[in-house]
Amino acid sequence: MSPTRSTSNDVWEVMSTARTIRRFTSEPVDDATLTRCLQAAAWAPSGANAQAWRFVVLRSAEQRAVVAKAAAQALAVIEPVYGMTRPAEDDISRRARTNRATYELHDRAGEFTSVLFTQQRFPTASELLLGGSIFPAMQNFLLAARAQGLGACLTSWASYAGEPLLREAVGVPEDWMLAGHVVVGWPRGSHGPVRRRPVTELVCMDHWGGPAL
């Protein structure tokens, strides 16, 4: 691994700088680095230790082409929702920079390795409850990627009209949910720090709306 990459073994630094990355170089992610991310995902907590999840790496040219189609479908949905348009070249506002990176990610969607996170359905558990297993696995993957200097972006491409495309291409059984999709690669740019509301605005003591810590 290149010594110039922004790696870290400090969990606090990793969490506070694991910013969503949407701009990537063309350098492929090596197997050893990707495997460490997947191992971290497999270490996540799982209800009753059922581990009823599968992580599907999408790397072949055929599967990347399907991902590109799913990305285009998702972009058509989110543009009106977020009021997004391609920014003018001379627009250097923060919103324009964010939108420009988002469009670049969608335009280049077929170039990158990505991972589809799936979770088996159970009739006794709601989708939200099942998320208590698969979402920590996804977060572990994202943090492991950041720790190794990778960039990652959780996308909506496995939702909307992209879900049937990816489900059919991968062969996901009907009793399994597409819980999430993550693009991963070497970042073109830097990590964090993340921008979040102060914790005092988010925490209550004992009662809703009460004082924070």
C-alpha positions in Angstrom: 0.0 0.0 0.0 1.4 3.5 -0.9 2.7 5.4 2.1 1.1 8.6 0.8 -2.4 7.2 1.4 -4.3 8.6 4.4 -4.4 5.4 6.6 -5.2 5.4 10.3 -5.3 2.9 13.1 -7.0 5.4 15.5 -10.7 4.5 15.7 -11.6 8.1 16.7 -9.8 9.6 13.7 -11.3 7.0 11.4 -14.9 7.7 12.6 -14.5 11.5 12.5 -13.0 11.5 9.0 -14.9 8.8 7.2 -16.5 11.3 4.9 -18.4 10.0 1.9 -16.1 9.9 -1.1 -17.6 10.2 -4.6 -14.5 10.9 -6.7 -12.1 8.1 -7.3 -8.9 7.4 -9.3 -8.9 4.7 -11.9 -6.6 2.5 -9.8 -8.3 -0.8 -8.9 -8.7 -1.9 -5.3 -6.4 -4.9 -4.6 -7.8 -8.1 -3.2 -6.0 -7.9 0.1 -7.4 -4.5 1.0 -10.9 -5.3 -0.2 -10.8 -8.6 1.8 -10.0 -6.7 5.0 -13.1 -4.5 4.5 -15.2 -7.6 4.0 -13.7 -9.3 7.0 -14.6 -6.2 9.1 -18.1 -6.4 7.8 -18.3 -10.1 8.9 -17.2 -9.1 12.4 -20.3 -7.0 12.9 -22.9 -8.0 15.6 -25.8 -10.2 14.4 -29.0 -11.1 16.2 -28.7 -14.6 17.6 -25.4 -14.7 15.7 -27.4 -15.8 12.7 -25.2 -13.9 10.2 -27.9 -14.2 7.6 -26.2 -11.8 5.2 -24.2 -12.1 2.0 -21.8 -9.5 0.6 -21.6 -9.7 -3.2 -18.6 -8.0 -4.8 -19.5 -6.6 -8.2 -16.3 -6.3 -10.2 -16.6 -8.0 -13.6 -17.3 -5.9 -16.7 -20.7 -7.5 -17.0 -21.8 -6.6 -13.5 -20.3 -3.2 -13.6 -22.4 -2.5 -16.7 -25.5 -3.4 -14.7 -24.4 -1.2 -11.8 -24.1 1.7 -14.4 -27.7 1.1 -15.5 -28.9 1.0 -11.9 -27.0 4.3 -11.2 -28.7 6.0 -14.1 -32.1 4.9 -12.9 -31.3 6.2 -9.4 -30.1 9.5 -10.7 -33.3 10.1 -12.6 -35.2 9.6 -9.3 -33.0 11.7 -7.0 -32.5 14.7 -9.3 -36.1 16.1 -8.8 -36.2 15.0 -5.2 -33.1 17.1 -4.3 -33.5 19.7 -7.0 -30.2 18.7 -8.5 -28.9 19.8 -11.9 -25.4 19.7 -13.4 -23.7 22.9 -12.1 -22.2 25.5 -14.4 -18.4 25.2 -14.8 -17.9 28.6 -13.1 -20.0 27.7 -10.1 -17.6 27.1 -7.2 -20.2 27.1 -4.4 -20.2 24.2 -1.9 -23.4 22.9 -3.3 -22.0 22.9 -6.8 -18.9 21.1 -5.7 -21.0 18.4 -4.0 -23.4 18.1 -7.0 -20.4 17.9 -9.4 -18.9 15.0 -7.4 -22.3 13.3 -7.4 -22.7 13.5 -11.1 -19.2 12.3 -11.6 -19.9 9.3 -9.5 -23.0 8.4 -11.5 -21.3 9.1 -14.8 -18.4 6.7 -13.9 -20.5 4.1 -12.1 -19.5 1.4 -14.5 -15.8 1.8 -13.8 -15.7 0.9 -10.1 -15.8 -2.1 -7.8 -18.8 -2.1 -5.5 -20.4 -4.3 -2.9 -24.0 -5.3 -2.6 -25.1 -6.0 0.9 -28.0 -8.5 1.3 -30.0 -9.7 4.3 -32.3 -12.7 4.5 -35.9 -12.0 5.4 -37.6 -13.6 8.4 -41.3 -13.6 8.9 -41.1 -12.7 12.6 -38.9 -9.6 12.1 -39.5 -6.3 10.5 -37.1 -4.9 7.9 -36.0 -2.3 10.4 -35.2 -5.0 13.0 -33.2 -7.0 10.5 -31.3 -3.8 9.7 -29.9 -4.1 13.1 -27.6 -6.8 11.8 -26.8 -5.8 8.2 -26.3 -2.0 8.8 -23.6 -2.5 11.4 -21.9 -4.8 8.8 -22.0 -2.0 6.3 -20.7 0.5 8.8 -17.8 -1.8 9.6 -17.0 -2.0 5.9 -17.0 1.8 5.6 -14.8 2.3 8.6 -12.3 -0.4 7.5 -12.2 1.2 4.0 -11.4 4.6 5.6 -8.8 3.0 7.9 -6.9 1.7 4.9 -7.1 4.9 3.0 -9.9 3.9 0.6 -12.9 6.0 -0.2 -16.4 4.6 -0.1 -19.9 5.8 -0.9 -23.2 4.3 0.2 -25.5 4.6 -2.8 -29.2 4.2 -3.5 -28.5 2.3 -6.7 -29.9 -1.0 -5.3 -33.2 0.8 -4.7 -35.8 2.3 -7.1 -35.7 0.7 -10.5 -32.2 -0.5 -9.9 -33.3 -3.2 -7.5 -34.7 -5.6 -10.1 -31.7 -5.0 -12.3 -29.2 -5.9 -9.6 -31.4 -8.7 -8.1 -31.6 -10.4 -11.5 -28.0 -9.9 -12.5 -26.7 -11.3 -9.2 -29.4 -13.9 -8.7 -30.5 -12.8 -5.3 -33.3 -15.1 -4.0 -36.7 -13.5 -3.4 -36.5 -14.1 0.4 -33.4 -11.9 0.6 -33.4 -8.1 0.8 -31.0 -5.8 -1.0 -30.0 -3.8 2.1 -27.4 -1.5 0.6 -24.8 -0.9 -2.1 -21.4 0.6 -1.6 -18.9 1.9 -4.2 -15.3 1.6 -3.1 -12.0 2.9 -4.6 -9.0 5.0 -4.1 -10.0 8.6 -3.4 -9.2 11.5 -5.6 -8.9 14.0 -2.9 -8.8 13.8 0.9 -10.9 12.4 3.8 -12.9 14.2 6.4 -13.4 15.8 8.8 -17.1 15.1 8.6 -19.6 17.9 9.1 -22.3 17.0 11.7 -24.6 18.9 14.1 -23.1 19.2 17.6 -24.0 16.3 19.9 -25.8 18.8 22.3 -28.5 19.2 19.6 -29.0 15.5 19.3 -29.0 14.1 22.8 -31.7 14.3 25.5 -31.6 13.1 29.1 -34.5 11.0 30.3 -37.2 12.8 28.3 -37.7 13.9 24.7 -36.7 17.5 24.3 -35.0 17.6 27.7 -31.5 19.0 28.3 -28.5 17.3 26.8 -25.6 15.8 28.7 
